[in-house]
C-alpha cells in the first residue's frame, strides 16, 4: 500500500521549487507513494501545506517535504 501525499494543486504549481520536489518524489518512489492533488486544501494561511497520510504539515519547505517522505517510507517499508 503506497504512502499518501496530499497537496494543493494550485499552491504547489505556483511554487516551482515545491513542484520540483513533488516531481522528484514521484520519480524516485513511483510505487511507494501516491500523490493526491486537491483543488484546494483550505489551508491558504499555511501554504505550502501538505498531508502525509493523516498528518498535516504547514509552511513546508521543499527539502523538508523530501525529508519527511523519506522518513515515513522507512516506517512503511
C-alpha positions in Angstrom: 0.0 0.0 0.0 1.6 3.3 -1.0 2.1 6.3 1.3 -0.4 9.1 0.6 1.0 12.6 0.0 -1.8 15.1 -0.4 -1.0 18.5 -1.9 -3.0 21.6 -3.0 -2.7 21.7 -6.8 -2.8 25.5 -7.1 -0.4 26.2 -4.3 2.1 23.6 -5.4 2.1 24.6 -9.1 2.6 28.3 -8.2 5.8 27.4 -6.3 8.3 26.0 -8.8 10.7 24.7 -6.1 7.8 22.8 -4.4 6.6 21.4 -7.7 10.2 20.1 -8.4 10.3 18.4 -5.0 6.9 16.7 -5.6 8.0 15.6 -9.1 11.3 14.3 -7.7 9.5 12.2 -5.2 7.1 10.9 -7.8 10.0 9.9 -10.0 12.2 8.4 -7.2 9.4 6.5 -5.5 6.7 5.7 -8.1 5.4 2.6 -6.4 5.9 3.7 -2.8 4.0 7.0 -2.7 0.7 8.1 -4.2 0.3 11.8 -4.8 -3.2 13.2 -4.3 -3.7 16.6 -5.8 -6.7 18.5 -4.4 -8.1 21.7 -6.0 -8.0 23.3 -2.5 -6.9 22.1 0.9 -8.5 25.2 2.6 -5.1 26.0 4.1 -4.2 29.3 2.4 -2.7 30.7 5.6 -0.3 27.7 5.9 1.0 27.4 2.3 2.7 25.4 1.3 0.8 22.8 3.3 0.8 19.1 2.8 -0.7 16.0 4.4 1.2 12.7 4.7 -1.4 10.1 5.4 -3.5 11.8 8.0 -0.8 14.1 9.4 -1.0 17.8 8.4 2.1 20.0 7.9 2.1 23.7 7.4 4.7 26.0 5.8 6.7 23.1 4.4 9.9 23.8 2.5 10.7 21.6 -0.4 13.7 19.9 1.3 11.5 19.3 4.4 8.9 17.6 2.2 11.5 15.3 0.7 13.0 14.5 4.2 9.6 13.8 5.7 8.6 11.5 2.9 11.9 9.6 3.1 11.5 9.2 6.9 7.9 8.0 6.5 8.9 5.5 3.8 11.3 3.9 6.3 8.3 3.2 8.6 6.2 1.9 5.7 8.7 -0.5 4.2 
